[in-house]
Amino acid sequence: MFSNPSPLTPVVPPPQFQPDKTKSVVGFTYPGGKKTLAHHLIKLLPTDGNTFAEIFAGRGNLFFRVQAALNYDSFLINDIRTAPFFNALRDFAHTIRVPYRTAEVYGLSYKSEFQRLKDLPQDDPEKIILEPFLSFSGAGYRAGIKTGRGCGSSAGYKKTLLAAQEILRRTNPTVTSLQWHDAISMLGTDDVAYVDPPYRDCRVYGYSDSDLDHDQLIRVLKTARFRWMLSEYRHPSYFQAFGEPLWSKQINGTQYGPGKIQRTECGWRNY
């Protein structure tokens, strides 16, 4: 069907890109998201192809960058958890009132909005669209309310929503909530997949242990007929399967508890 501070360190010099400045580029910040890495990652992707697919899309941060910088005929956004987010953005972003918040001040109205939305049905568009803005680390209402300074303002989030809506309506990506192996099975030799699975041996709040067999993913990628790039933390299984990574970067990982841990994120590809 479908034919931060330290830079990444590619093994080979990346090609030069000329992004289309007339296209909007947006993103949603959360731990593990690729908003801050996206401008580096596109330099390591093929410049063109049939379909560009995000198999574990999250909030689609790489898709939003790729559509502005590279030349693909179509797009596939897949995620068993967040697919409803993209459909809600496309259809309802312009109707959403973002609860008042500045980067420094959190009021009672903000907290009351969190509770009101948390109690709405799971398929409510307002609840879905405001989840990254209101919830801790963007991990969902069950993770609790986002607190602290520097989390962004209401005006900034509304601007992001409208820009994302424009991109989704213009590019018209296929949005699916398939299991990763079913999404991958639709790709052909002219397609490119970015694979950013829940990190192995880590607590990833938005997913469960049953969502992914990492060893199965490795076996599938080793024989894949499409081009792919994989992001993961350093883990012996990936080094054994694919060798030294194409790039690596030290990042601070958020823990759902006191303190943070530092990890090394790596990337591999088959082209």
C-alpha positions as CSV (number, residue, x, y, z in Angstrom):
1,M,0.0,0.0,0.0
2,F,2.9,2.3,0.7
3,S,5.5,1.5,-1.9
4,N,20.0,20.3,23.3
5,P,23.1,21.3,23.9
6,S,25.5,18.8,22.5
7,P,25.1,18.0,18.7
8,L,24.7,14.6,17.2
9,T,27.8,13.1,15.7
10,P,27.1,11.5,12.4
11,V,29.6,9.0,11.0
12,V,29.5,10.6,7.5
13,P,29.0,14.3,6.6
14,P,25.3,15.0,6.2
15,P,24.0,16.3,2.9
16,Q,23.0,20.0,2.6
17,F,19.3,20.7,2.9
18,Q,17.2,23.7,1.8
19,P,14.0,23.6,3.8
20,D,10.9,25.2,2.4
21,K,10.6,28.3,4.6
22,T,6.9,28.7,3.5
23,K,5.9,25.6,5.4
24,S,5.2,25.7,9.1
25,V,7.4,23.7,11.5
26,V,6.0,22.9,15.0
27,G,6.5,20.4,17.8
28,F,5.4,19.3,21.2
29,T,8.0,19.0,24.0
30,Y,8.1,16.0,26.3
31,P,10.7,13.5,27.6
32,G,11.7,11.2,24.8
33,G,10.1,13.4,22.2
34,K,12.2,14.5,19.2
35,K,11.4,18.1,19.0
36,T,14.8,19.3,20.0
37,L,16.6,16.6,17.9
38,A,14.4,16.8,14.8
39,H,16.6,19.4,13.0
40,H,19.6,17.1,13.4
41,L,17.7,13.9,12.5
42,I,16.5,15.1,9.1
43,K,20.1,15.6,8.0
44,L,20.5,11.8,8.4
45,L,17.3,10.9,6.5
46,P,17.0,10.3,2.8
47,T,16.0,13.6,1.1
48,D,13.1,12.0,-0.8
49,G,11.0,8.9,-1.2
50,N,7.5,7.6,-1.6
51,T,6.1,7.5,2.0
52,F,7.8,8.8,5.2
53,A,6.4,6.8,8.1
54,E,6.7,7.4,11.8
55,I,6.0,3.9,13.3
56,F,6.0,5.1,17.0
57,A,4.9,8.6,16.2
58,G,4.3,10.0,19.7
59,R,3.3,13.6,19.1
60,G,4.8,13.5,15.5
61,N,7.7,15.9,16.1
62,L,9.9,14.4,13.3
63,F,6.9,14.4,10.9
64,F,6.3,18.1,11.5
65,R,10.0,18.8,10.6
66,V,10.2,16.4,7.7
67,Q,7.2,17.8,5.9
68,A,8.9,21.2,5.8
69,A,12.4,20.1,4.9
70,L,12.3,16.9,2.8
71,N,10.4,15.7,-0.3
72,Y,8.1,12.8,0.3
73,D,5.0,12.0,-1.7
74,S,3.0,10.9,1.3
75,F,3.1,10.4,5.1
76,L,2.1,7.7,7.5
77,I,1.7,8.6,11.2
78,N,1.2,5.5,13.4
79,D,0.9,5.1,17.1
80,I,-1.3,2.8,19.2
81,R,-1.7,5.4,21.9
82,T,-1.6,8.9,20.2
83,A,-3.3,8.4,16.8
84,P,-6.5,10.1,18.2
85,F,-4.3,13.2,19.0
86,F,-3.6,13.8,15.3
87,N,-7.2,13.3,14.2
88,A,-8.4,15.7,16.9
89,L,-5.8,18.3,16.0
90,R,-6.8,18.2,12.3
91,D,-10.5,18.6,13.0
92,F,-10.8,20.6,16.2
93,A,-7.6,22.5,17.0
94,H,-9.2,25.9,15.9
95,T,-12.1,25.4,18.4
96,I,-10.0,24.8,21.5
97,R,-9.6,27.3,24.3
98,V,-6.3,26.8,26.0
99,P,-6.5,27.3,29.8
100,Y,-4.7,30.4,31.0
101,R,-1.1,29.8,32.0
102,T,2.2,31.7,31.6
103,A,5.6,30.2,31.8
104,E,5.9,31.5,35.4
105,V,2.4,31.6,36.9
106,Y,-0.1,28.7,37.5
107,G,-3.5,29.8,38.7
108,L,-6.4,27.9,40.3
109,S,-8.3,28.0,37.0
110,Y,-5.5,26.0,35.4
111,K,-5.7,23.3,38.0
112,S,-9.5,23.2,37.9
113,E,-9.3,22.7,34.1
114,F,-7.0,19.8,34.5
115,Q,-9.5,18.0,36.8
116,R,-12.5,18.9,34.5
117,L,-10.8,17.5,31.4
118,K,-9.5,14.4,33.2
119,D,-13.1,13.5,34.0
120,L,-14.3,13.8,30.4
121,P,-14.7,10.7,28.1
122,Q,-11.5,9.4,26.6
123,D,-12.5,10.4,23.1
124,D,-13.4,14.0,23.9
125,P,-11.3,16.2,21.4
126,E,-10.7,18.9,24.0
127,K,-9.4,16.4,26.5
128,I,-7.1,14.8,23.8
129,I,-5.7,18.1,22.4
130,L,-4.9,19.7,25.8
131,E,-3.3,16.6,27.3
132,P,0.3,17.5,26.4
133,F,-0.2,21.0,27.7
134,L,-1.7,20.1,31.1
135,S,-0.2,16.7,32.0
136,F,3.1,16.1,33.7
137,S,5.8,15.5,31.0
138,G,2.9,15.2,28.5
139,A,2.4,11.6,29.7
140,G,-1.3,11.8,30.1
141,Y,-3.8,12.8,32.8
142,R,-2.9,9.8,34.9
143,A,0.6,11.2,35.3
144,G,-0.8,14.2,37.1
145,I,-0.7,17.9,36.5
146,K,2.2,19.7,35.0
147,T,3.8,21.9,37.6
148,G,6.9,24.2,37.8
149,R,8.1,27.0,35.7
150,G,9.2,27.1,32.1
151,C,6.4,24.9,30.8
152,G,5.2,27.3,28.1
153,S,2.3,29.7,27.9
154,S,-1.3,29.4,26.7
155,A,-0.7,31.7,23.8
156,G,2.3,29.6,22.7
157,Y,0.4,26.4,22.8
158,K,-2.5,27.8,20.9
159,K,-0.1,28.9,18.2
160,T,1.4,25.5,18.0
161,L,-2.1,23.9,17.8
162,L,-3.1,26.1,14.8
163,A,0.2,25.5,13.0
164,A,-0.1,21.7,13.5
165,Q,-3.7,21.8,12.2
166,E,-2.6,23.6,9.1
167,I,0.2,21.1,8.4
168,L,-2.1,18.1,8.9
169,R,-4.8,19.5,6.6
170,R,-2.2,20.4,3.9
171,T,-0.2,17.2,4.0
172,N,-3.2,14.9,4.7
173,P,-1.1,12.1,6.3
174,T,-2.6,8.6,6.8
175,V,-3.1,8.3,10.6
176,T,-3.3,4.8,12.0
177,S,-3.3,3.1,15.5
178,L,-1.9,-0.2,14.3
179,Q,0.5,-2.5,16.1
180,W,4.0,-1.6,14.9
181,H,4.5,-4.8,12.9
182,D,1.3,-4.2,11.0
183,A,2.3,-0.6,10.2
184,I,5.7,-1.7,9.0
185,S,4.2,-4.5,6.8
186,M,2.7,-1.8,4.6
187,L,6.0,-0.3,3.6
188,G,7.9,-0.9,0.4
189,T,11.3,-0.3,-1.0
190,D,10.7,3.3,-1.9
191,D,9.5,4.2,1.7
192,V,11.4,5.4,4.7
193,A,10.5,4.6,8.3
194,Y,11.6,6.4,11.4
195,V,11.4,4.0,14.3
196,D,11.5,5.5,17.8
197,P,10.1,2.7,20.1
198,P,9.5,2.9,23.8
199,Y,13.0,2.6,25.3
200,R,14.1,-0.8,26.3
201,D,14.4,-1.6,30.0
202,C,13.0,1.8,30.9
203,R,9.8,3.0,32.4
204,V,7.9,4.7,29.7
205,Y,4.7,6.1,31.2
206,G,2.6,6.2,28.0
207,Y,3.2,2.6,27.1
208,S,3.2,-0.8,28.7
209,D,5.6,-3.7,28.6
210,S,3.3,-5.7,26.3
211,D,3.3,-3.0,23.6
212,L,6.6,-4.1,22.1
213,D,8.9,-7.1,21.9
214,H,12.2,-5.4,21.2
215,D,13.9,-8.6,20.0
216,Q,11.1,-9.1,17.4
217,L,11.6,-5.5,16.3
218,I,15.3,-6.1,15.8
219,R,14.6,-9.2,13.7
220,V,12.1,-7.4,11.5
221,L,14.5,-4.4,10.9
222,K,17.4,-6.7,10.0
223,T,15.4,-8.1,7.0
224,A,13.4,-5.0,6.1
225,R,13.1,-4.1,2.5
226,F,12.4,-0.4,3.2
227,R,14.9,2.2,4.5
228,W,14.8,2.9,8.2
229,M,16.4,4.9,11.0
230,L,16.1,3.7,14.6
231,S,16.5,5.7,17.8
232,E,17.1,3.9,21.1
233,Y,19.2,4.2,24.3
234,R,22.4,2.3,24.4
235,H,21.6,-1.4,24.9
236,P,23.7,-4.5,24.1
237,S,21.0,-6.0,21.9
238,Y,21.1,-3.1,19.4
239,F,24.9,-3.0,19.3
240,Q,25.0,-6.8,18.7
241,A,22.4,-6.5,15.9
242,F,23.5,-3.3,14.1
243,G,27.0,-2.5,15.3
244,E,28.2,1.0,16.3
245,P,25.5,3.7,16.1
246,L,25.4,6.3,13.4
247,W,25.1,9.0,16.1
248,S,24.9,9.3,19.9
249,K,23.9,12.1,22.3
250,Q,23.9,12.4,26.1
251,I,20.4,13.4,27.4
252,N,18.8,13.8,30.8
253,G,15.9,11.4,31.2
254,T,13.0,12.3,33.4
255,Q,12.1,9.9,36.1
256,Y,8.7,9.6,37.6
257,G,10.2,10.1,41.1
258,P,12.9,12.2,42.6
259,G,15.9,13.2,40.4
260,K,16.9,12.5,36.8
261,I,19.1,10.0,35.1
262,Q,21.5,10.6,32.2
263,R,21.3,8.3,29.2
264,T,22.9,8.1,25.8
265,E,20.5,8.1,22.9
266,C,21.8,6.4,19.8
267,G,20.7,6.1,16.2
268,W,21.2,3.3,13.6
269,R,20.1,3.0,9.9
270,N,20.2,0.5,7.1
271,Y,21.1,2.8,4.2
